[in-house]
Amino acid sequence: MSTGCTLWFTGLSGSGKSTLSQLVAARLRGLGAKVEVLDGDITRTLLCQGLGFSREDREENIRRIGFVCELLSRNGVIAIAAAISPYRASRDELSYAPKSTVYDGHFRKIEVRLARPKLTVQTRKGYFALPMLNGETLQPYELAALEKINARPVPSDLPFDASLMKFRANQKLVEYMIAFEVPLSGLKPVPVPNSDRARVEASLFAIVRTSSGEVVDKMSRELWRDMPSQGTLPAGADHIFYTQPLLLPHGNYAVETVVTDEQSGKAAVHRLAVPRDTGSELRLSSLEVVNRAEPLNRERDPMNPFELDNVRIVPELGDSVSAGSPVTMYFVLYPAKLSTPSNADVTLEVLRDGTIISRQQLKTSETRPDGSVPMVFRISPGRGSYALIITARQGNLVAESSRSLQVE
């Protein structure tokens, strides 16, 4: 064999591209051909070192591999590439679909996929194939996030906070709100051409597992922010803050979250516990620390419990606050619909180092049309470790919500 060509294996992580490309290479070498394999995992550390995981960098990664394949095939070598190649534009640039149907040295695409439905694959790298969720296929940045979740040890190179908060529930579903907070100072800024500004990009990803390990839901988002190249940002503008509702059937779950800096490739993984719903007709949401309240200049989103009529509450996702200032807390009361109407009584207990230091009844606010009662209160604790316990009573029904708080 003296004619070169390129064989390009595409497919999801863990689908077998590297394994099959090596098997094909061995068979071709046995026939006397000159063969070189360009594996995406290896080229990332050599040929494409320094590239991140933004769309532009992923396309450049494929472009560089394609350039080397062209040089090899032009000189009589069969080049075999094994790379995810997620974007159609990149594949088109590599002559993804040549008009010729004969084996004449043109670029050949070989797609590797799992043909059997509901098949789960576990590989040596720990990648796994997810079931189709919400009718959506996995995006490239989601695949990268799954690799981070399966890494041992999990990466912790990027500062961020995440939290899962419980709100309304019915007989079938529980409404949660997942929140991410990413400081811009932890992300790599890239200058915006012809301006005095810079841009940061981050991808957010989370999967929900049952107690048996089955993945039943996911959320993901790619976000970017422009900021001045010099100077400091005002409070509230120095973080990326993102929330999204999750509706889950009653049960036991765990949530794994990943934030990736799309420019540097740095990432971190946090695992979250999921608060269970008690199943009582009288319910309380999670108890949250308020970071700030922002004006809401549009109609309130009924699916977002942090949006009131005129303000949007931004929660503090960490468990520590600074001493010297009052701490504002927020939760939502969901009274039961009883045959004999009665109001719910709500009390607050504050414990310091396990000892009750105060107990007071909270005044309930006006019930909203959807039946919920948003509640806000303030405390002024000194330094120390605290537990806050909210108890609601309505007739014979009792509901409780609590959280720890560290004042430093």
N, C-alpha and C positions, 0 to 999 in steps of 0.2 A: 504494500500500500504506500503510494507516494503522494496522494492527494490529501490535503488537510481539510478539516471542517470543524465546526463548533457544535457540540451537544450541550444544551442548556437545560439542566434539571431545575424545575420550579416546584413549589409546594410549601405547605405550612411547616413550621418547626416540628421536628420529630416525625415527619412523614416518611423518611427513609432516603432523602436525596443523597446524603453523603455515602451511605452504605451502598446504594445502587450505583452511584457514579464510580466507586472503587471497584465494584464487581465488573462493570462494563469496561473500565480501564484495563483490568487484569485480562479479560477475554481478548481485547483488542491487541494488547501487547503480545499475547500468545499467538496472534495471527501475524506478528511481525510489524505492527504499526508503531509509530512514535506517538506517545500519548502523554499529555500533562493534565493534571486535575487541579482546578482552582476552587477550593472549598470556601464558602462564604465565611465560616468561622475563622479560618486561617488567614484569609486576605484581610480581615478586619484588623488583625494585629500586625500586619506587615505592609502590604500594598496600600491599604486604606487606613492606616493608623492616623489618629487625629480627627477622623470624621465622627460626628455625633449621630443622633438618631432622629433628627428633624427630617421632614420630607426631602428637603434639598440635599442633605447629606446622604440619605439613603439612595437617592437617584444618582448622586456622584459615585457612591460605592459601586453601583451596578455599571455605571459608565466606565469606570476604571477596569473592572473585571472584563467587560466587553472589549475594551481596547487591547488588553493583553491577549485575549482569545483571538482577536483579529490578526495580531502579529504572528501568533503561533500557527494558525491555520494557513496564513499566507505563505509560510515557510515549510509546509508539508507536515505539520504536526496536528494531530487530532486533539483539540482543546475541549475538555469536559468541565463545565462550570456547574456548581451546586450552590445555588443561592435562592433565597425566598422570592426576590424580584416582585415586590408587592404592587408596583404601579404600572398601569398599562402604558403610560407615556414612555417609561424607561424601556419596556419590552418592545414597543414600536420602534424606538430609536435603534435597537439592536436587530432590526429586521425580523420582528416577532413572527410574521406570517409571510414568508417568501412566496412569490407567485409560482415558482418552479416546484414541481412535485417529484422530480427525480433526484437521486443522490449525487449531486454535482458539486458539493462543497459549500452549499449555502448554510446559513444558520438554521439549526433544527431545535425546536422547542420540545421538551419531554416533560409533561406534567405528571407529578407524582401525587396521588390522592388516595384517601381511604374510601373504597367503594361500598363497603358494608355499612348499612345504617346502624346508628346507635353503638358504634364501635369505639372503645376507649383504648388508647395506646399509651403505654408507659415506656420510656426509653432510658438509656443510661444517663442521659443528661437531666432527666426528671421532667421533661416537657410532657404535657398531656393534651389530648384533643378534647375540646369542650363540646357539649351538646349544643345544638342550635338554640340560642336564647333570643326571645323577642323577634324571631325571624331575621336576625342580623348575623352576618359573617364577621369573623374577627378582623380588626384592622391591624396594620403593621405595628403600631405603638402598643396595641393590646397584647400582641404576641411577645413583644419585648418585655412588657410588664409581667406576663406569665413566667418568663424565664427568671425574672427577679424573685418572684414568689417561691419558685422551686430551687433557687440557689441555696447552698449551705456553706457557710452561714449566709443568712439573708443580708442584703446590703443595707447600710445605715449611713450613707455618705451625704444625705440631704436632710436638712431640718424641715419638719412639717408636723402639724397636728391634725388628727382626724378623730371624729366622734360619730357615734350612731345614737340617735335620740328617738325615744318612743313617744307617739302621740295617740291619735284616735284609733279605735278598734271596733270591729263588729264581730258577729259570730264566726265569720270565715277569715277575715284579713286583719292584719295589724299595720297601721301606717307608721313608718319610720322616716326619719330625715337623716341622711348622711351628709356630713360637712367636712370640708378640707380647708386648712389654712396654711399657706405656704409663704414664708417671708421672701420678699424679692431679693434681699441681700444674699440669700443662699443660691440664687440662680445666676448663670453666666450671661451677662448682657452682651449683645451684638450691636454695633453701631448701625443706625438707620441711614442709608445713603442720602447725601445732600441735606442733612439736618443736624441739629444739635441734640438729638435724642437717641436713645438706645432701646432695644427690644429684648425681652426675656420670654421664653416659651417653656411651658410645663404641660405634661400629660398626667391626668388623674385616672386611676383605675381601681376598681374594687370588685371582688367576687364574693358571693354568699354561698356558704356550704352548710348542708345539714349535718346533724351529729354523726351520720354515717360517712361523711366526706363528699357526698354528691353535690355538684355545683348546680344551683337552681336559679341564680340570677347574677347579673353583673351591671355595673355602670361604668362609663368612661367619658372623658372629655379632654380635648386639647384646648388649652387656653394660652393667650399671650397678652402682654402688657407693654405699652410704650412708656418710657420715663425719661426725665432729663439725664443727659450724660454726666452732668456735674450737679453737686448739691444734694440736699437731703429731701426726702419726701414727707409730706404732712402725715400725721397719724391717721390711720385708716386707709391710706393709699400706698403704704409700704408692704402690703400683703396681698396675695391672691386669696380671696375667700369665695368658696363655692359650695352650694347646697343643692341636693336633689332628693326628692321623695322616693322611698322604696315601699312597695306593698308586698307583704309576705304572709302566707298562711300561718296560723298558729303553730308553733313548734320551737325546737332548739336549733340555733344557728351560730355560726362564727363568720366573721367578715375579715377578709384580708385586703388591705389597701396598699397601693403603690403610687408614689409620685416620682416622676422622672424629669430631669432637666434635659430638654430636647437638644440643647446646644453642647453641653459638656458630657452628657450620658450618665451623669451621677444620678443615683436613685436611692430610695429608702422604702422599707416595707414595715407597716404597722399592722398588728392583728388586734381586732376589736371584739369585745364581748357584746352580745346582743341581749338587751333587757327583755325579759318575757312579759307577756300580758297575763294578768291574773284571771281574766275571764269574767270578772265581776261586772255587773251593769253600771256600777259607779266606778269611774276611772280617773286616774291622774297621769299626766304626761311625765316625761323626764324633767328633772329640776336643773335649770341651766343658769350659769352666771352670764350676765349681760356685759358685753364689752362696750357697746355703744348703741345708740338709736339713731337711725338716719331718716331724713324726710322721705316719704313715699309719694312720688309725684305722678302716680298712675293708679288705676283701679287695683284694689287688693286682689292677690291671687288666692282663691279659697283653698288651694292645695298646699299653701305655704303657711304653717302655723306661726311663723315668725313675722308675718306681715299683718299689722293691725290696720285700722282705718286710715291713719295718716302717717304712720311710721313703720320702719322695718327694723326689727331687732337683730343685731349681730351678736351671736353668743361667743363667749370666751371658751375655747375648746380645751384649754389646759385646766389642771386642778389647783393651780396656785395663783394667788392674787397679791398685790402689794398692800402692805399695811399703811394706815394713815388716812384712807379714804373710805367712804361708805361703799358697800358692795351691793349692787342691784341684782336681784334674782327674778327669774321668769319661769312660769309653768302654766299649764292649761288644765282646768277642771272640766270633766265631762259628766254632768249629773245624770243620774238614772231617770228614766221615764216611768214613774210609779203610778199605780192606779189611784193612790191617794197622794196628791202632790205635796211635796215637802222640800224645803230648802236644804242645801248641803252646808254643814259647818266645817270650816277648815282651820286647823291649828298648826303652828310651827313650833318645833322643839329644836333648840340649839345645844349641842353637846361639845364640850371641849375636853379632849383627852378622856373620853368615855363618860364624863360627868355632865348631867343636864345643868346648864347655866341660865337658860331662859325658856319660857313657854308662853306663847301668846296666840290669841285667836286672830285670824286674818279676815279682813272685810272682803267679801266677794264682790267682784265687779259685775257689770251688766252682762246678761247672757246674750250671745250673738245669735243671729237667725239660724245658724247651723247647730245650735244647742251647746256650743262650747263657751267656756268662761275663762278668758285670759286673765292671769293673775301676775301682778308685779309687787315686790316688796323689797325693802332695804334693811341691811344689818350693818353694824359698825364693829366688827370684831378686831381684837388686838392680835398680836402675833401668836401663832400656835396652829395646832391641828384640830379641825372641827368636823362634825357631822351634822348635816341639816336634814330634818325629818319632817315631811309634810303629811298630815293625816286628814282625810276627808271622811265625814260621817253623814249619812243620809238615811233616815229610818234605821233599819237593821243592817244596812250595807256600810262597809268600811273599805277605804282604799288608802294606799300609802306610797310615797315616793321619797327617795333620799339620795344624798350625794355627800362625798367628802370634799373638804376645802382646806387648803393649806395657805395660811396668811404669813407672808414673809416680809 
